[in-house]
Structures are given as C-alpha cells and as structure tokens.
Amino acid sequence: MTDTPTRRRAPGMSPERRREMIIAAALPLVAEFGATVTTSQIARAAGIGEATIFRAFRDKEELMDACLAEAVRPDHAVTEITSIPLDQPLADRLVEAAEALSAHLDRMGATIGALHTSGHRSGDRRRERPVAGAGEAAPGASREASITAIREAVTDLFEPDRETLRLPAEEAAAIFLGLLFMRPRSGGSPQPSTEAIVQVFLYGALTDGTGAATTTATGGDQTPGGR
C-alpha cells in the first residue's frame, strides 16, 4: 500500500503583513479618489476578497487613517537616500536625494489633498483601539522627528566631501533641504529642475567669472574647491 503524501497548506499571511499589503494596494487609489474609493476597488487592487479588508481593519475609516499615516511616513524616502552610493560625485548624490524627497512629498500631498477634498477627517471619531500595523508609528511621530530622520540621511551624503565644505555637513544638509522644501510644486511659476537646484546650491547662481558655468549637472569638473 502506497502512502498518500499529506498536502500542507501554505502558511497564512500574518495580520500585520495583511494590513501592510492592503495599505500598499489602497494608497494609489486613495491618492486618486480620496475617501470616495470603495472597499471593493481596494480589494480588487489587492487581489483579495472584500471581507478580508474588514478582518484587517475595523471599518473603511480606519483604513483611510492607516493610508494617511503611511503616506506621511518618511521611511521610504530615508531608505532610498541611505542607499545612494557615496562613491559617486556629490552633485549626483544630491540629485538622487532630491528626487527621492520629491516623490515622497508628491505622494504625501496627493493623499492628504484627496482625503481632505473628499471629506475625510482623520480622528473625527473616537477609536476603541489605535490604527496599528504599517502606519502605527506615524500618528505619534512628530513632524520634527520626520524632518530629523531625513536631515540625518542627507547629512551622510555630504560626509565624503566634509573637508571641502564651507559649512559643517549638518548645516549644509539643512540648507539644501530648505531649498527643496521651498521649491514651487504647482501653479504657474517656472519649475526649476532638480539638477538646477543642486547646481545653484553647490556653485551659486553666478558663473565662475569667465562667462562659463562652473560645472555641468553630472560629471565633468566638479570645482571649485576640488570637489
């Protein structure tokens, strides 16, 4: 008699991982439709049954709060910045950092704007339990803590060039971030390119005195100061 092998069920997804998966699928839809997005739309995007959403979240409002919390977290931008190779030129490092931050700000702005215009008000109702999972830390994290995490990651990008900087790396990072955060993001104002912002930050708005720009956006001579 031949023994029939017993089929083993694949391990189920943990509640934490299920919440993260649902939030990841919901975020693009929330940024597009705000609170008018339906749970059936989210379920289709996540490839799950609609009932699964309500096993992970008490109701749609809790899911919207979790999406908002996830959108404002700086973790993704910080991870991208810390993965930038430090052996490439400083200008290239800063361009990559600026693009990562721009993507973070765009996602955050789109999500907040869509939820606001569609009438969602986070925290309007008392909760018996806080939003957990992927967005758990964000509501309690201060805006200052988020900015600090980003500033520390950007400061590390300046470290290989510390000896040629006019300012400490920490101050240089703070000024650079100030330029990025003041950058116009909409409206009729001319939109400076990321490369232009980095060039003006590193070398100023003036030419080198001979009528020629100091450097190109990437590569080439990275003077003055031997950078």
ZIFEN-V79843 format. One record per residue. N is the residue number from 0. SS is DSSP state (H for helix, E for strand, L for the rest). PHI is phi as a letter, one per 40 degrees, with the letter a starting at -180 (NA if undefined). D_CENTER is the distance of its C-alpha to the mean C-alpha in Angstrom with 1 decimal. Layout:
N&SS&PHI&D_CENTER / N&SS&PHI&D_CENTER
//
This chain:
0&L&NA&59.8 / 1&L&c&56.3 / 2&L&c&53.6 / 3&L&c&50.7 / 4&L&c&47.4 / 5&L&c&45.3 / 6&L&c&42.1 / 7&L&b&39.2 / 8&L&c&36.4 / 9&L&c&32.9 / 10&L&d&31.1 / 11&L&c&29.3 / 12&L&c&25.6 / 13&L&c&24.9 / 14&H&d&24.0 / 15&H&c&20.8 / 16&H&c&19.8 / 17&H&c&21.1 / 18&H&c&19.0 / 19&H&c&15.8 / 20&H&c&17.2 / 21&H&c&18.0 / 22&H&c&14.7 / 23&H&c&13.1 / 24&H&c&16.0 / 25&H&c&15.9 / 26&H&d&12.5 / 27&H&c&13.4 / 28&H&c&16.7 / 29&H&c&15.8 / 30&H&c&13.7 / 31&H&c&17.0 / 32&H&b&19.7 / 33&H&g&18.5 / 34&H&c&20.9 / 35&H&c&23.5 / 36&L&c&22.1 / 37&L&c&24.6 / 38&H&c&24.4 / 39&H&c&26.5 / 40&H&c&23.9 / 41&H&c&21.3 / 42&H&c&23.9 / 43&H&c&24.7 / 44&H&c&21.1 / 45&H&c&21.0 / 46&L&g&24.5 / 47&L&b&26.0 / 48&L&c&28.6 / 49&H&c&27.9 / 50&H&c&29.6 / 51&H&c&27.1 / 52&H&d&24.5 / 53&H&c&27.0 / 54&H&c&27.7 / 55&H&c&24.1 / 56&L&b&23.6 / 57&L&c&26.5 / 58&L&a&25.9 / 59&H&c&23.6 / 60&H&c&22.7 / 61&H&c&21.4 / 62&H&c&19.2 / 63&H&c&17.9 / 64&H&c&17.2 / 65&H&c&15.4 / 66&H&c&13.1 / 67&H&c&12.5 / 68&H&c&11.9 / 69&H&c&9.4 / 70&H&c&7.4 / 71&H&c&7.5 / 72&L&c&6.9 / 73&L&c&5.2 / 74&H&d&6.6 / 75&H&c&4.8 / 76&H&c&4.0 / 77&H&c&7.4 / 78&H&c&8.9 / 79&H&c&8.6 / 80&H&c&10.0 / 81&H&c&12.6 / 82&L&c&13.7 / 83&L&c&14.7 / 84&L&c&18.6 / 85&L&c&20.3 / 86&L&c&23.5 / 87&L&c&22.4 / 88&L&d&23.2 / 89&H&d&21.2 / 90&H&d&20.6 / 91&H&c&19.0 / 92&H&d&16.8 / 93&H&c&15.6 / 94&H&c&15.2 / 95&H&c&12.8 / 96&H&c&10.8 / 97&H&c&10.9 / 98&H&c&9.9 / 99&H&c&6.7 / 100&H&c&6.0 / 101&H&c&7.8 / 102&H&c&6.0 / 103&H&c&3.0 / 104&H&c&6.4 / 105&H&c&8.3 / 106&H&c&7.0 / 107&H&c&7.5 / 108&H&c&10.6 / 109&H&c&12.0 / 110&H&c&11.9 / 111&H&c&13.4 / 112&H&c&15.8 / 113&H&c&17.0 / 114&H&c&17.7 / 115&H&c&19.4 / 116&H&c&21.6 / 117&L&c&22.6 / 118&L&g&23.9 / 119&L&c&21.7 / 120&L&b&22.0 / 121&L&c&20.1 / 122&L&g&22.7 / 123&L&c&25.7 / 124&L&b&27.5 / 125&L&c&28.4 / 126&L&b&27.1 / 127&L&c&29.4 / 128&L&a&26.5 / 129&L&c&22.9 / 130&L&c&19.9 / 131&L&b&19.5 / 132&H&g&17.7 / 133&H&d&14.0 / 134&H&b&13.3 / 135&L&c&16.3 / 136&L&c&15.1 / 137&L&c&12.8 / 138&L&d&15.8 / 139&L&c&17.6 / 140&L&c&15.1 / 141&L&c&15.8 / 142&H&d&13.7 / 143&H&c&15.5 / 144&H&c&14.4 / 145&H&c&10.6 / 146&H&c&11.7 / 147&H&c&14.0 / 148&H&c&11.8 / 149&H&c&9.8 / 150&H&c&13.3 / 151&H&c&14.9 / 152&H&c&12.8 / 153&H&c&13.6 / 154&H&d&17.1 / 155&H&c&17.7 / 156&H&c&17.3 / 157&H&c&20.3 / 158&H&d&22.5 / 159&H&c&24.4 / 160&H&b&25.5 / 161&H&d&26.3 / 162&H&c&30.0 / 163&H&b&29.7 / 164&L&c&27.4 / 165&L&c&29.1 / 166&L&b&27.0 / 167&L&d&25.7 / 168&H&d&22.4 / 169&H&c&20.9 / 170&H&c&22.2 / 171&H&c&21.1 / 172&H&c&17.5 / 173&H&c&17.8 / 174&H&c&19.5 / 175&H&c&17.1 / 176&H&c&14.1 / 177&H&c&16.7 / 178&H&c&17.3 / 179&H&c&13.8 / 180&H&c&13.3 / 181&L&c&16.9 / 182&L&c&16.4 / 183&L&c&17.7 / 184&L&b&15.4 / 185&L&a&18.3 / 186&L&g&22.0 / 187&L&c&24.9 / 188&L&c&24.0 / 189&L&d&23.8 / 190&L&c&20.3 / 191&L&c&20.4 / 192&L&c&18.9 / 193&H&d&16.4 / 194&H&c&19.4 / 195&H&c&21.5 / 196&H&c&19.3 / 197&H&c&19.3 / 198&H&c&23.1 / 199&H&c&24.0 / 200&H&c&22.1 / 201&H&c&23.9 / 202&H&b&27.3 / 203&L&g&27.8 / 204&L&c&28.8 / 205&L&c&32.3 / 206&L&c&33.9 / 207&L&c&35.5 / 208&L&g&38.9 / 209&L&b&40.3 / 210&L&g&38.6 / 211&L&b&36.1 / 212&L&c&32.4 / 213&L&c&31.5 / 214&L&a&29.3 / 215&L&c&27.5 / 216&L&c&23.7 / 217&L&b&23.8 / 218&L&g&26.7 / 219&L&g&30.1 / 220&L&c&31.5 / 221&L&b&28.9 / 222&L&c&31.4 / 223&L&c&32.2 / 224&L&g&32.4 / 225&L&g&32.6 / 226&L&c&28.8
//
